[in-house]
Amino acid sequence: MFNKTLLNSKYFLVLLVILFGFLANLEFKQFRDQKAIEAQKADLQQQADSLLKKNRELNESLSYLNSPEFKERVARQQMNLKKEGEVVYGFTEAGGNVPQGSQPQSKESNFVKWWKYFFMK
């Protein structure tokens, strides 16, 4: 008889609803945290994939820099070296053009050059 009155009591039903609400709130927080963790995991996986790709590219660059072809190209271009028995030909521009750095400089001041440019033509 005590059990039947307790189950039909309004206080018991209110307490049961409060307990159900509390448990639902805990479940919702757990669900929200799980989604946040999954999003963070996906972001970290994307970063890891990006770093692996960059690492692969750097390893390829490093292997090219250590290759004999690269060393030979640098020796030819920057150090002007040649292989033994190789003949190197150099070409200059036709017409006897004087390189820009070796043109004779006029002794007129800059102000006089501008004056002539604007007013003497």
C-alpha positions in Angstrom: 0.0 0.0 0.0 2.9 2.3 0.8 4.5 1.6 -2.6 1.3 2.4 -4.5 0.8 5.7 -2.7 4.4 6.6 -3.3 4.2 5.9 -7.0 1.0 7.9 -7.4 2.3 10.8 -5.3 2.8 14.1 -7.0 6.1 14.7 -5.2 7.5 11.4 -6.6 6.4 12.4 -10.1 8.1 15.8 -9.8 11.2 14.2 -8.5 11.2 11.7 -11.3 10.8 14.5 -13.9 13.7 16.4 -12.3 15.9 13.3 -12.4 15.0 12.6 -16.0 15.8 16.3 -16.9 19.2 16.0 -15.1 20.1 12.8 -16.9 19.0 14.3 -20.3 21.2 17.3 -19.6 24.2 15.2 -18.9 23.6 13.1 -22.0 23.4 16.3 -24.1 26.6 17.7 -22.7 28.3 14.4 -23.5 27.0 14.5 -27.0 28.2 18.1 -27.5 31.6 17.3 -26.2 31.9 14.2 -28.4 31.1 16.4 -31.5 33.7 18.9 -30.5 36.3 16.2 -30.0 35.5 14.7 -33.4 35.8 18.2 -35.1 39.1 18.7 -33.4 40.3 15.2 -34.4 39.4 16.0 -38.1 41.2 19.3 -37.9 44.3 17.6 -36.5 44.2 14.9 -39.1 44.1 17.5 -41.8 47.1 19.3 -40.3 48.9 16.0 -40.1 48.2 15.3 -43.8 49.4 18.7 -44.8 52.6 18.3 -42.8 53.2 14.9 -44.4 52.8 16.4 -47.8 55.1 19.3 -47.0 57.7 16.8 -45.6 57.5 14.7 -48.7 58.1 17.8 -50.9 61.0 18.8 -48.7 62.5 15.3 -49.0 62.2 15.5 -52.8 63.9 18.9 -52.9 66.6 17.6 -50.6 67.2 14.6 -52.8 67.4 16.8 -55.9 69.8 19.2 -54.2 72.1 16.3 -53.3 71.9 14.9 -56.8 74.9 15.0 -59.2 72.9 16.8 -61.8 72.2 19.7 -59.5 75.8 19.9 -58.4 77.0 19.9 -62.0 74.5 22.7 -62.9 75.6 24.8 -60.0 79.3 24.3 -60.8 78.7 25.3 -64.5 76.5 28.3 -63.8 77.9 29.8 -60.6 81.5 28.7 -60.7 82.1 28.7 -64.4 83.6 25.2 -64.3 83.7 22.8 -67.2 84.3 19.1 -67.6 87.7 17.9 -68.5 88.2 18.0 -72.3 85.0 20.1 -72.8 85.1 23.2 -75.0 83.0 26.2 -73.9 82.1 28.9 -76.4 81.0 32.4 -75.4 78.8 34.6 -77.5 78.5 38.4 -77.5 75.9 40.6 -79.1 76.3 41.5 -82.7 76.9 45.1 -83.8 79.5 45.9 -81.2 77.0 47.1 -78.7 78.7 48.5 -75.6 77.4 47.0 -72.4 75.3 49.4 -70.4 77.7 49.7 -67.4 80.6 50.8 -69.6 79.0 53.8 -71.4 80.9 57.0 -71.0 79.4 59.4 -68.5 78.8 63.0 -69.4 80.2 65.6 -67.1 77.0 67.8 -67.1 75.1 68.1 -63.9 71.7 66.6 -63.6 70.1 70.0 -63.5 71.6 71.0 -66.9 70.5 67.7 -68.4 66.9 68.4 -67.3 67.1 72.0 -68.5 68.2 70.9 -71.9 65.5 68.2 -72.0 62.6 70.5 -71.3 63.7 73.9 -72.8 66.3 73.2 -75.6 64.3 70.9 -77.8 
